Amino acid sequence: MKVGNCAYGCPGDLPEIIPVFPLPGALLLPRAEMPLNVFEPRYVAMIDAALAGDRIVGMIQPDESKAPCASGPGLCGVGCAGRITAFSETGDGRYRVTLTGVARFTVLEEHIVPTGYRQCRVTAVPYAGDFKAERDEAVDRASVLKSFRDYLDAHNLEADWESVDQATNETLINALAMMAPFGAAEKQALLEAPDLKTRAETLVALTEMALAHEGGGRSLQ
């Protein structure tokens, strides 16, 4: 697949050591886009280094169940590598960045480095399928759309249904997963879903549980 100006065809196309951006509740998925407002000095330095190199940044969630290390809180075992495909400088020391997801990765080890930002040795081999677009027919799109409508109705929200109808299954499901107001554990479950079909089923189940908990949604059954 092509992300920005670079082609990624297999796990070996990702660098072995990448900078990681620990951010609770943040979910990046392959081929999806994530806007970031980067202002903390160490992460501004991370963006500078990425722009000077391969433009790869790994999004990952902290894991509060793990003991902290010298670099900060423990990290989840799986994240997603993204390529910087757009950026702008604000004039006050910040970057506005767009990351486009390339592939998920497993953390093999964290490198203790003096850069200020964190770096990990990773492998994308367990997620080799991320380098190819998912097949649309593998997903129960109707169930996904129904749960989405139920959520919107319960919260008096509107959607651009023309754009929704035109989106591929992968684009739709990954966008909904990234936008969903779930907690860190739920976001991690969506990230680690083995395929698009499972992610769609997980998304529907989580939405159904959230609506049931709020008491403001209709049953999906």
CORPEMO-V774929 format. One record per helix or strand. SS is the DSSP state (A for helix, B for strand). FROM is the first residue (numbers start at 1). LEN is the number of residues. If there is no record, write none. Layout:
# CORPEMO-V774929
SS/FROM/LEN, SS/FROM/LEN
This chain:
# CORPEMO-V774929
B/2/2, B/6/2, A/11/3, B/17/6, B/33/6, A/41/12, B/56/5, B/62/1, B/69/1, B/72/1, B/75/1, B/78/12, B/95/17, B/118/6, A/125/7, A/136/3, A/141/14, A/161/6, A/169/11, A/184/9, A/196/19
